[in-house]
Amino acid sequence: MMLFLQVILGFLMLATPFFIIFRYRLNILKKTVLALLKLSVTMILTAIFLQYLFEWNNVTANFMWILLMIGISAVGILRKARLQSMRFLIPISIGVAVTSLLTGLYYVIFILGKNTPFDARYLIPVVGLLIGNMVENNGRALATYYSGLQYHAQLYTYLLGNGATHNEAVRYFVKRALEKSAVANLANMSVVVTGMSPVLLWSMLLGGTDILTAVVFQVTMSIVMFCTSMISLLITLRIARSYSFDSYEQLRNVRPVVDTNQSV
């Protein structure tokens, strides 16, 4: 009953933004309602599944849930990258899966110091945080990489024609993609206190965790997110090579829908 009352009181806070929307006739009412419905339904379904996963705590079920998260995130990255071909789901999924699972297990075992790394209470939240961080960063990084190749194909061809290997010819584009991924993570780190609330820190404190433990978790998780994004991107680009270039190292018909406001 108390939980239901908390939810009601939380939704009552929407009265203020809805008043502003109606008062100034903002054209975002439909988007706001749909976003709230999507958030509510998604969280309710996620809570139901996680409740069973945490109670069951079966290794196979845990990995099935993680694979589901990886698949959803791969689709999210593909959409963020604005790539029209679904064949890129394979390299994206592999990049996300390898880095999130290996890094997640490393984090649980060595940083959190847990003797049960496959426990749903530890593995699923950690891997979920890592995967969630990759969607936005790697999506934009891949968009930068492929739009760069598309619009500067002459540079790539020129380098190949002058004796450069494929890796040498794409180095500039890979560099730009890595910078795009890294800068986003570094920006989050640099404004974690002054510009953006450290969500993990406050959440853990609300959950009863002591301050030192919460701070360590916030810092180490930020570092791990930074690492996984870059490693995942490199793995994806490496595997996607066969999807992006033919046997003569010529760029295939990869046509990302590029945001005209995005610099390449």
C-alpha positions as protocol buffer text, in pm:
chain_id: "A"
residue {
  index: 1
  type: MET
  ca { x: 0 y: 0 z: 0 }
}
residue {
  index: 2
  type: MET
  ca { x: 282 y: 239 z: 86 }
}
residue {
  index: 3
  type: LEU
  ca { x: 452 y: 168 z: -247 }
}
residue {
  index: 4
  type: PHE
  ca { x: 131 y: 240 z: -437 }
}
residue {
  index: 5
  type: LEU
  ca { x: 94 y: 571 z: -252 }
}
residue {
  index: 6
  type: GLN
  ca { x: 453 y: 664 z: -342 }
}
residue {
  index: 7
  type: VAL
  ca { x: 380 y: 601 z: -709 }
}
residue {
  index: 8
  type: ILE
  ca { x: 67 y: 815 z: -696 }
}
residue {
  index: 9
  type: LEU
  ca { x: 253 y: 1100 z: -525 }
}
residue {
  index: 10
  type: GLY
  ca { x: 530 y: 1073 z: -784 }
}
residue {
  index: 11
  type: PHE
  ca { x: 286 y: 1099 z: -1075 }
}
residue {
  index: 12
  type: LEU
  ca { x: 120 y: 1399 z: -912 }
}
residue {
  index: 13
  type: MET
  ca { x: 443 y: 1587 z: -982 }
}
residue {
  index: 14
  type: LEU
  ca { x: 345 y: 1574 z: -1351 }
}
residue {
  index: 15
  type: ALA
  ca { x: 80 y: 1838 z: -1283 }
}
residue {
  index: 16
  type: THR
  ca { x: 340 y: 2115 z: -1313 }
}
residue {
  index: 17
  type: PRO
  ca { x: 494 y: 2020 z: -1651 }
}
residue {
  index: 18
  type: PHE
  ca { x: 148 y: 1942 z: -1795 }
}
residue {
  index: 19
  type: PHE
  ca { x: 25 y: 2285 z: -1681 }
}
residue {
  index: 20
  type: ILE
  ca { x: 323 y: 2444 z: -1857 }
}
residue {
  index: 21
  type: ILE
  ca { x: 256 y: 2240 z: -2173 }
}
residue {
  index: 22
  type: PHE
  ca { x: -109 y: 2352 z: -2185 }
}
residue {
  index: 23
  type: ARG
  ca { x: -36 y: 2709 z: -2074 }
}
residue {
  index: 24
  type: TYR
  ca { x: 221 y: 2772 z: -2346 }
}
residue {
  index: 25
  type: ARG
  ca { x: 61 y: 2535 z: -2597 }
}
residue {
  index: 26
  type: LEU
  ca { x: 378 y: 2332 z: -2640 }
}
residue {
  index: 27
  type: ASN
  ca { x: 357 y: 2081 z: -2920 }
}
residue {
  index: 28
  type: ILE
  ca { x: 495 y: 1797 z: -2709 }
}
residue {
  index: 29
  type: LEU
  ca { x: 186 y: 1664 z: -2531 }
}
residue {
  index: 30
  type: LYS
  ca { x: 161 y: 1346 z: -2739 }
}
residue {
  index: 31
  type: LYS
  ca { x: 534 y: 1279 z: -2712 }
}
residue {
  index: 32
  type: THR
  ca { x: 524 y: 1333 z: -2336 }
}
residue {
  index: 33
  type: VAL
  ca { x: 231 y: 1095 z: -2282 }
}
residue {
  index: 34
  type: LEU
  ca { x: 382 y: 828 z: -2506 }
}
residue {
  index: 35
  type: ALA
  ca { x: 720 y: 858 z: -2334 }
}
residue {
  index: 36
  type: LEU
  ca { x: 560 y: 822 z: -1990 }
}
residue {
  index: 37
  type: LEU
  ca { x: 356 y: 521 z: -2104 }
}
residue {
  index: 38
  type: LYS
  ca { x: 662 y: 359 z: -2259 }
}
residue {
  index: 39
  type: LEU
  ca { x: 865 y: 423 z: -1944 }
}
residue {
  index: 40
  type: SER
  ca { x: 596 y: 285 z: -1715 }
}
residue {
  index: 41
  type: VAL
  ca { x: 523 y: -28 z: -1920 }
}
residue {
  index: 42
  type: THR
  ca { x: 891 y: -102 z: -1976 }
}
residue {
  index: 43
  type: MET
  ca { x: 978 y: -63 z: -1609 }
}
residue {
  index: 44
  type: ILE
  ca { x: 683 y: -273 z: -1493 }
}
residue {
  index: 45
  type: LEU
  ca { x: 771 y: -558 z: -1729 }
}
residue {
  index: 46
  type: THR
  ca { x: 1141 y: -530 z: -1637 }
}
residue {
  index: 47
  type: ALA
  ca { x: 1056 y: -539 z: -1266 }
}
residue {
  index: 48
  type: ILE
  ca { x: 845 y: -853 z: -1313 }
}
residue {
  index: 49
  type: PHE
  ca { x: 1118 y: -1035 z: -1504 }
}
residue {
  index: 50
  type: LEU
  ca { x: 1395 y: -926 z: -1267 }
}
residue {
  index: 51
  type: GLN
  ca { x: 1192 y: -1030 z: -965 }
}
residue {
  index: 52
  type: TYR
  ca { x: 1175 y: -1385 z: -1099 }
}
residue {
  index: 53
  type: LEU
  ca { x: 1538 y: -1379 z: -1214 }
}
residue {
  index: 54
  type: PHE
  ca { x: 1666 y: -1266 z: -875 }
}
residue {
  index: 55
  type: GLU
  ca { x: 1454 y: -1523 z: -690 }
}
residue {
  index: 56
  type: TRP
  ca { x: 1541 y: -1807 z: -928 }
}
residue {
  index: 57
  type: ASN
  ca { x: 1906 y: -1698 z: -966 }
}
residue {
  index: 58
  type: ASN
  ca { x: 1975 y: -1953 z: -1239 }
}
residue {
  index: 59
  type: VAL
  ca { x: 2294 y: -1904 z: -1443 }
}
residue {
  index: 60
  type: THR
  ca { x: 2129 y: -2004 z: -1771 }
}
residue {
  index: 61
  type: ALA
  ca { x: 1834 y: -1772 z: -1712 }
}
residue {
  index: 62
  type: ASN
  ca { x: 2071 y: -1488 z: -1620 }
}
residue {
  index: 63
  type: PHE
  ca { x: 2264 y: -1525 z: -1944 }
}
residue {
  index: 64
  type: MET
  ca { x: 1943 y: -1547 z: -2147 }
}
residue {
  index: 65
  type: TRP
  ca { x: 1837 y: -1214 z: -1997 }
}
residue {
  index: 66
  type: ILE
  ca { x: 2178 y: -1064 z: -2073 }
}
residue {
  index: 67
  type: LEU
  ca { x: 2157 y: -1188 z: -2433 }
}
residue {
  index: 68
  type: LEU
  ca { x: 1817 y: -1020 z: -2460 }
}
residue {
  index: 69
  type: MET
  ca { x: 1968 y: -694 z: -2334 }
}
residue {
  index: 70
  type: ILE
  ca { x: 2253 y: -729 z: -2584 }
}
residue {
  index: 71
  type: GLY
  ca { x: 2009 y: -782 z: -2872 }
}
residue {
  index: 72
  type: ILE
  ca { x: 1799 y: -480 z: -2776 }
}
residue {
  index: 73
  type: SER
  ca { x: 2108 y: -263 z: -2733 }
}
residue {
  index: 74
  type: ALA
  ca { x: 2245 y: -375 z: -3073 }
}
residue {
  index: 75
  type: VAL
  ca { x: 1924 y: -258 z: -3238 }
}
residue {
  index: 76
  type: GLY
  ca { x: 1952 y: 69 z: -3043 }
}
residue {
  index: 77
  type: ILE
  ca { x: 2311 y: 122 z: -3158 }
}
residue {
  index: 78
  type: LEU
  ca { x: 2213 y: 46 z: -3519 }
}
residue {
  index: 79
  type: ARG
  ca { x: 1940 y: 309 z: -3501 }
}
residue {
  index: 80
  type: LYS
  ca { x: 2168 y: 563 z: -3336 }
}
residue {
  index: 81
  type: ALA
  ca { x: 2429 y: 499 z: -3605 }
}
residue {
  index: 82
  type: ARG
  ca { x: 2155 y: 552 z: -3867 }
}
residue {
  index: 83
  type: LEU
  ca { x: 2274 y: 250 z: -4064 }
}
residue {
  index: 84
  type: GLN
  ca { x: 2009 y: 113 z: -4296 }
}
residue {
  index: 85
  type: SER
  ca { x: 2142 y: -242 z: -4328 }
}
residue {
  index: 86
  type: MET
  ca { x: 2045 y: -499 z: -4063 }
}
residue {
  index: 87
  type: ARG
  ca { x: 2357 y: -704 z: -4139 }
}
residue {
  index: 88
  type: PHE
  ca { x: 2551 y: -478 z: -3903 }
}
residue {
  index: 89
  type: LEU
  ca { x: 2357 y: -626 z: -3610 }
}
residue {
  index: 90
  type: ILE
  ca { x: 2600 y: -920 z: -3602 }
}
residue {
  index: 91
  type: PRO
  ca { x: 2926 y: -725 z: -3552 }
}
residue {
  index: 92
  type: ILE
  ca { x: 2754 y: -479 z: -3318 }
}
residue {
  index: 93
  type: SER
  ca { x: 2610 y: -762 z: -3106 }
}
residue {
  index: 94
  type: ILE
  ca { x: 2945 y: -941 z: -3089 }
}
residue {
  index: 95
  type: GLY
  ca { x: 3125 y: -624 z: -2986 }
}
residue {
  index: 96
  type: VAL
  ca { x: 2873 y: -551 z: -2712 }
}
residue {
  index: 97
  type: ALA
  ca { x: 2856 y: -912 z: -2591 }
}
residue {
  index: 98
  type: VAL
  ca { x: 3230 y: -974 z: -2565 }
}
residue {
  index: 99
  type: THR
  ca { x: 3315 y: -652 z: -2383 }
}
residue {
  index: 100
  type: SER
  ca { x: 3012 y: -638 z: -2153 }
}
residue {
  index: 101
  type: LEU
  ca { x: 3040 y: -1000 z: -2039 }
}
residue {
  index: 102
  type: LEU
  ca { x: 3417 y: -1015 z: -1993 }
}
residue {
  index: 103
  type: THR
  ca { x: 3441 y: -671 z: -1835 }
}
residue {
  index: 104
  type: GLY
  ca { x: 3132 y: -733 z: -1625 }
}
residue {
  index: 105
  type: LEU
  ca { x: 3274 y: -1055 z: -1483 }
}
residue {
  index: 106
  type: TYR
  ca { x: 3608 y: -882 z: -1419 }
}
residue {
  index: 107
  type: TYR
  ca { x: 3428 y: -602 z: -1235 }
}
residue {
  index: 108
  type: VAL
  ca { x: 3221 y: -837 z: -1019 }
}
residue {
  index: 109
  type: ILE
  ca { x: 3512 y: -1068 z: -932 }
}
residue {
  index: 110
  type: PHE
  ca { x: 3804 y: -831 z: -886 }
}
residue {
  index: 111
  type: ILE
  ca { x: 3656 y: -488 z: -812 }
}
residue {
  index: 112
  type: LEU
  ca { x: 3344 y: -584 z: -617 }
}
residue {
  index: 113
  type: GLY
  ca { x: 3526 y: -888 z: -476 }
}
residue {
  index: 114
  type: LYS
  ca { x: 3233 y: -1127 z: -507 }
}
residue {
  index: 115
  type: ASN
  ca { x: 3290 y: -1502 z: -498 }
}
residue {
  index: 116
  type: THR
  ca { x: 2969 y: -1564 z: -692 }
}
residue {
  index: 117
  type: PRO
  ca { x: 3018 y: -1365 z: -1016 }
}
residue {
  index: 118
  type: PHE
  ca { x: 2718 y: -1527 z: -1189 }
}
residue {
  index: 119
  type: ASP
  ca { x: 2479 y: -1419 z: -916 }
}
residue {
  index: 120
  type: ALA
  ca { x: 2190 y: -1225 z: -1070 }
}
residue {
  index: 121
  type: ARG
  ca { x: 2215 y: -952 z: -804 }
}
residue {
  index: 122
  type: TYR
  ca { x: 2562 y: -854 z: -923 }
}
residue {
  index: 123
  type: LEU
  ca { x: 2612 y: -964 z: -1283 }
}
residue {
  index: 124
  type: ILE
  ca { x: 2287 y: -838 z: -1437 }
}
residue {
  index: 125
  type: PRO
  ca { x: 2302 y: -480 z: -1296 }
}
residue {
  index: 126
  type: VAL
  ca { x: 2671 y: -439 z: -1382 }
}
residue {
  index: 127
  type: VAL
  ca { x: 2636 y: -573 z: -1736 }
}
residue {
  index: 128
  type: GLY
  ca { x: 2319 y: -369 z: -1779 }
}
residue {
  index: 129
  type: LEU
  ca { x: 2503 y: -47 z: -1689 }
}
residue {
  index: 130
  type: LEU
  ca { x: 2783 y: -127 z: -1933 }
}
residue {
  index: 131
  type: ILE
  ca { x: 2547 y: -213 z: -2217 }
}
residue {
  index: 132
  type: GLY
  ca { x: 2331 y: 92 z: -2160 }
}
residue {
  index: 133
  type: ASN
  ca { x: 2635 y: 319 z: -2180 }
}
residue {
  index: 134
  type: MET
  ca { x: 2737 y: 173 z: -2518 }
}
residue {
  index: 135
  type: VAL
  ca { x: 2412 y: 248 z: -2699 }
}
residue {
  index: 136
  type: GLU
  ca { x: 2447 y: 625 z: -2719 }
}
residue {
  index: 137
  type: ASN
  ca { x: 2826 y: 644 z: -2744 }
}
residue {
  index: 138
  type: ASN
  ca { x: 2890 y: 364 z: -2993 }
}
residue {
  index: 139
  type: GLY
  ca { x: 2588 y: 459 z: -3202 }
}
residue {
  index: 140
  type: ARG
  ca { x: 2725 y: 807 z: -3260 }
}
residue {
  index: 141
  type: ALA
  ca { x: 3078 y: 674 z: -3310 }
}
residue {
  index: 142
  type: LEU
  ca { x: 2967 y: 432 z: -3582 }
}
residue {
  index: 143
  type: ALA
  ca { x: 2771 y: 710 z: -3749 }
}
residue {
  index: 144
  type: THR
  ca { x: 3087 y: 920 z: -3752 }
}
residue {
  index: 145
  type: TYR
  ca { x: 3292 y: 633 z: -3898 }
}
residue {
  index: 146
  type: TYR
  ca { x: 3061 y: 537 z: -4183 }
}
residue {
  index: 147
  type: SER
  ca { x: 2950 y: 886 z: -4274 }
}
residue {
  index: 148
  type: GLY
  ca { x: 3318 y: 982 z: -4286 }
}
residue {
  index: 149
  type: LEU
  ca { x: 3395 y: 697 z: -4524 }
}
residue {
  index: 150
  type: GLN
  ca { x: 3091 y: 783 z: -4735 }
}
residue {
  index: 151
  type: TYR
  ca { x: 3171 y: 1150 z: -4776 }
}
residue {
  index: 152
  type: HIS
  ca { x: 3547 y: 1115 z: -4792 }
}
residue {
  index: 153
  type: ALA
  ca { x: 3568 y: 803 z: -5004 }
}
residue {
  index: 154
  type: GLN
  ca { x: 3815 y: 976 z: -5234 }
}
residue {
  index: 155
  type: LEU
  ca { x: 4064 y: 1009 z: -4949 }
}
residue {
  index: 156
  type: TYR
  ca { x: 4033 y: 638 z: -4872 }
}
residue {
  index: 157
  type: THR
  ca { x: 4077 y: 546 z: -5242 }
}
residue {
  index: 158
  type: TYR
  ca { x: 4369 y: 786 z: -5277 }
}
residue {
  index: 159
  type: LEU
  ca { x: 4552 y: 629 z: -4982 }
}
residue {
  index: 160
  type: LEU
  ca { x: 4497 y: 278 z: -5120 }
}
residue {
  index: 161
  type: GLY
  ca { x: 4619 y: 388 z: -5461 }
}
residue {
  index: 162
  type: ASN
  ca { x: 4938 y: 518 z: -5306 }
}
residue {
  index: 163
  type: GLY
  ca { x: 5028 y: 189 z: -5145 }
}
residue {
  index: 164
  type: ALA
  ca { x: 4855 y: 218 z: -4808 }
}
residue {
  index: 165
  type: THR
  ca { x: 4713 y: -95 z: -4650 }
}
residue {
  index: 166
  type: HIS
  ca { x: 4346 y: -110 z: -4557 }
}
residue {
  index: 167
  type: ASN
  ca { x: 4424 y: -45 z: -4189 }
}
residue {
  index: 168
  type: GLU
  ca { x: 4637 y: 255 z: -4281 }
}
residue {
  index: 169
  type: ALA
  ca { x: 4369 y: 391 z: -4514 }
}
residue {
  index: 170
  type: VAL
  ca { x: 4091 y: 373 z: -4254 }
}
residue {
  index: 171
  type: ARG
  ca { x: 4306 y: 483 z: -3960 }
}
residue {
  index: 172
  type: TYR
  ca { x: 4182 y: 843 z: -3980 }
}
residue {
  index: 173
  type: PHE
  ca { x: 3816 y: 735 z: -3977 }
}
residue {
  index: 174
  type: VAL
  ca { x: 3874 y: 490 z: -3692 }
}
residue {
  index: 175
  type: LYS
  ca { x: 4048 y: 767 z: -3500 }
}
residue {
  index: 176
  type: ARG
  ca { x: 3750 y: 999 z: -3543 }
}
residue {
  index: 177
  type: ALA
  ca { x: 3508 y: 727 z: -3430 }
}
residue {
  index: 178
  type: LEU
  ca { x: 3716 y: 646 z: -3120 }
}
residue {
  index: 179
  type: GLU
  ca { x: 3738 y: 1014 z: -3035 }
}
residue {
  index: 180
  type: LYS
  ca { x: 3360 y: 1043 z: -3065 }
}
residue {
  index: 181
  type: SER
  ca { x: 3310 y: 753 z: -2825 }
}
residue {
  index: 182
  type: ALA
  ca { x: 3578 y: 865 z: -2580 }
}
residue {
  index: 183
  type: VAL
  ca { x: 3475 y: 1231 z: -2566 }
}
residue {
  index: 184
  type: ALA
  ca { x: 3119 y: 1142 z: -2465 }
}
residue {
  index: 185
  type: ASN
  ca { x: 3243 y: 934 z: -2170 }
}
residue {
  index: 186
  type: LEU
  ca { x: 3502 y: 1191 z: -2070 }
}
residue {
  index: 187
  type: ALA
  ca { x: 3238 y: 1463 z: -2076 }
}
residue {
  index: 188
  type: ASN
  ca { x: 3022 y: 1262 z: -1837 }
}
residue {
  index: 189
  type: MET
  ca { x: 3319 y: 1213 z: -1605 }
}
residue {
  index: 190
  type: SER
  ca { x: 3418 y: 1578 z: -1603 }
}
residue {
  index: 191
  type: VAL
  ca { x: 3071 y: 1710 z: -1515 }
}
residue {
  index: 192
  type: VAL
  ca { x: 2970 y: 1432 z: -1277 }
}
residue {
  index: 193
  type: VAL
  ca { x: 2943 y: 1678 z: -988 }
}
residue {
  index: 194
  type: THR
  ca { x: 2918 y: 2026 z: -1135 }
}
residue {
  index: 195
  type: GLY
  ca { x: 2692 y: 1959 z: -1433 }
}
residue {
  index: 196
  type: MET
  ca { x: 2527 y: 1623 z: -1376 }
}
residue {
  index: 197
  type: SER
  ca { x: 2430 y: 1446 z: -1059 }
}
residue {
  index: 198
  type: PRO
  ca { x: 2623 y: 1122 z: -996 }
}
residue {
  index: 199
  type: VAL
  ca { x: 2314 y: 901 z: -1033 }
}
residue {
  index: 200
  type: LEU
  ca { x: 2485 y: 581 z: -920 }
}
residue {
  index: 201
  type: LEU
  ca { x: 2619 y: 750 z: -608 }
}
residue {
  index: 202
  type: TRP
  ca { x: 2285 y: 895 z: -500 }
}
residue {
  index: 203
  type: SER
  ca { x: 2099 y: 573 z: -584 }
}
residue {
  index: 204
  type: MET
  ca { x: 2333 y: 363 z: -373 }
}
residue {
  index: 205
  type: LEU
  ca { x: 2310 y: 608 z: -83 }
}
residue {
  index: 206
  type: LEU
  ca { x: 1930 y: 592 z: -100 }
}
residue {
  index: 207
  type: GLY
  ca { x: 1962 y: 213 z: -90 }
}
residue {
  index: 208
  type: GLY
  ca { x: 2156 y: 228 z: 235 }
}
residue {
  index: 209
  type: THR
  ca { x: 2512 y: 186 z: 103 }
}
residue {
  index: 210
  type: ASP
  ca { x: 2784 y: 367 z: 296 }
}
residue {
  index: 211
  type: ILE
  ca { x: 2934 y: 678 z: 137 }
}
residue {
  index: 212
  type: LEU
  ca { x: 3283 y: 538 z: 67 }
}
residue {
  index: 213
  type: THR
  ca { x: 3149 y: 228 z: -108 }
}
residue {
  index: 214
  type: ALA
  ca { x: 2910 y: 436 z: -317 }
}
residue {
  index: 215
  type: VAL
  ca { x: 3188 y: 674 z: -423 }
}
residue {
  index: 216
  type: VAL
  ca { x: 3421 y: 388 z: -518 }
}
residue {
  index: 217
  type: PHE
  ca { x: 3146 y: 227 z: -723 }
}
residue {
  index: 218
  type: GLN
  ca { x: 3068 y: 554 z: -903 }
}
residue {
  index: 219
  type: VAL
  ca { x: 3433 y: 616 z: -994 }
}
residue {
  index: 220
  type: THR
  ca { x: 3523 y: 260 z: -1093 }
}
residue {
  index: 221
  type: MET
  ca { x: 3204 y: 211 z: -1296 }
}
residue {
  index: 222
  type: SER
  ca { x: 3272 y: 534 z: -1487 }
}
residue {
  index: 223
  type: ILE
  ca { x: 3621 y: 406 z: -1571 }
}
residue {
  index: 224
  type: VAL
  ca { x: 3491 y: 65 z: -1680 }
}
residue {
  index: 225
  type: MET
  ca { x: 3225 y: 228 z: -1899 }
}
residue {
  index: 226
  type: PHE
  ca { x: 3495 y: 435 z: -2065 }
}
residue {
  index: 227
  type: CYS
  ca { x: 3700 y: 123 z: -2139 }
}
residue {
  index: 228
  type: THR
  ca { x: 3417 y: -96 z: -2263 }
}
residue {
  index: 229
  type: SER
  ca { x: 3284 y: 162 z: -2509 }
}
residue {
  index: 230
  type: MET
  ca { x: 3617 y: 195 z: -2689 }
}
residue {
  index: 231
  type: ILE
  ca { x: 3697 y: -177 z: -2689 }
}
residue {
  index: 232
  type: SER
  ca { x: 3348 y: -267 z: -2808 }
}
residue {
  index: 233
  type: LEU
  ca { x: 3375 y: -14 z: -3090 }
}
residue {
  index: 234
  type: LEU
  ca { x: 3708 y: -155 z: -3209 }
}
residue {
  index: 235
  type: ILE
  ca { x: 3573 y: -511 z: -3206 }
}
residue {
  index: 236
  type: THR
  ca { x: 3264 y: -403 z: -3399 }
}
residue {
  index: 237
  type: LEU
  ca { x: 3466 y: -219 z: -3664 }
}
residue {
  index: 238
  type: ARG
  ca { x: 3701 y: -512 z: -3703 }
}
residue {
  index: 239
  type: ILE
  ca { x: 3423 y: -767 z: -3751 }
}
residue {
  index: 240
  type: ALA
  ca { x: 3218 y: -531 z: -3969 }
}
residue {
  index: 241
  type: ARG
  ca { x: 3507 y: -500 z: -4212 }
}
residue {
  index: 242
  type: SER
  ca { x: 3374 y: -787 z: -4426 }
}
residue {
  index: 243
  type: TYR
  ca { x: 3031 y: -620 z: -4429 }
}
residue {
  index: 244
  type: SER
  ca { x: 3169 y: -280 z: -4523 }
}
residue {
  index: 245
  type: PHE
  ca { x: 3437 y: -363 z: -4782 }
}
residue {
  index: 246
  type: ASP
  ca { x: 3455 y: -612 z: -5068 }
}
residue {
  index: 247
  type: SER
  ca { x: 3743 y: -848 z: -5150 }
}
residue {
  index: 248
  type: TYR
  ca { x: 3921 y: -562 z: -5332 }
}
residue {
  index: 249
  type: GLU
  ca { x: 3905 y: -341 z: -5018 }
}
residue {
  index: 250
  type: GLN
  ca { x: 3652 y: -115 z: -5187 }
}
residue {
  index: 251
  type: LEU
  ca { x: 3375 y: 38 z: -4978 }
}
residue {
  index: 252
  type: ARG
  ca { x: 3041 y: -133 z: -5025 }
}
residue {
  index: 253
  type: ASN
  ca { x: 2717 y: 58 z: -5063 }
}
residue {
  index: 254
  type: VAL
  ca { x: 2694 y: 162 z: -4700 }
}
residue {
  index: 255
  type: ARG
  ca { x: 2463 y: 458 z: -4675 }
}
residue {
  index: 256
  type: PRO
  ca { x: 2408 y: 590 z: -4323 }
}
residue {
  index: 257
  type: VAL
  ca { x: 2135 y: 845 z: -4282 }
}
residue {
  index: 258
  type: VAL
  ca { x: 2356 y: 1127 z: -4163 }
}
residue {
  index: 259
  type: ASP
  ca { x: 2245 y: 1413 z: -3944 }
}
residue {
  index: 260
  type: THR
  ca { x: 2337 y: 1727 z: -4136 }
}
residue {
  index: 261
  type: ASN
  ca { x: 2415 y: 1904 z: -3808 }
}
residue {
  index: 262
  type: GLN
  ca { x: 2675 y: 1645 z: -3714 }
}
residue {
  index: 263
  type: SER
  ca { x: 3033 y: 1723 z: -3801 }
}
residue {
  index: 264
  type: VAL
  ca { x: 3233 y: 1448 z: -3967 }
}
